[in-house]
């Protein structure tokens, strides 16, 4: 069976979907949503990827809508050392 490949919105790395964190726009707010239908954006599980996606406005572009980002989402990430 083929494994779905997704692209990190921060670094651009292609990886199996299970290795990345998935986000979706829920009522205009970015939420971590592991399983749902519809448009999603993915990042690696590293804080620099999340920060890069924020600064480049990659979430809004990937989700095709303006989103507000809850600062608590940063708690989902590890630092570069793991």
Secondary structure as the mmCIF struct_conf table of DSSP 4:
data_model
#
loop_
_struct_conf.conf_type_id
_struct_conf.id
_struct_conf.beg_label_comp_id
_struct_conf.beg_label_asym_id
_struct_conf.beg_label_seq_id
_struct_conf.end_label_comp_id
_struct_conf.end_label_asym_id
_struct_conf.end_label_seq_id
HELX_LH_PP_P HELX_LH_PP_P1 UNK A 2 UNK A 4
STRN STRN1 UNK A 5 UNK A 7
STRN STRN2 UNK A 8 UNK A 8
TURN_TY1_P TURN_TY1_P1 UNK A 9 UNK A 11
STRN STRN3 UNK A 14 UNK A 16
HELX_RH_3T_P HELX_RH_3T_P1 UNK A 17 UNK A 19
BEND BEND1 UNK A 20 UNK A 20
STRN STRN4 UNK A 21 UNK A 26
TURN_TY1_P TURN_TY1_P2 UNK A 27 UNK A 28
STRN STRN5 UNK A 29 UNK A 32
BEND BEND2 UNK A 34 UNK A 35
BEND BEND3 UNK A 37 UNK A 38
STRN STRN6 UNK A 41 UNK A 43
BEND BEND4 UNK A 45 UNK A 45
STRN STRN7 UNK A 46 UNK A 46
HELX_RH_AL_P HELX_RH_AL_P1 UNK A 47 UNK A 55
TURN_TY1_P TURN_TY1_P3 UNK A 56 UNK A 57
HELX_RH_AL_P HELX_RH_AL_P2 UNK A 58 UNK A 63
TURN_TY1_P TURN_TY1_P4 UNK A 64 UNK A 64
BEND BEND5 UNK A 65 UNK A 65
STRN STRN8 UNK A 68 UNK A 69
HELX_RH_3T_P HELX_RH_3T_P2 UNK A 71 UNK A 76
STRN STRN9 UNK A 78 UNK A 78
TURN_TY1_P TURN_TY1_P5 UNK A 80 UNK A 81
#
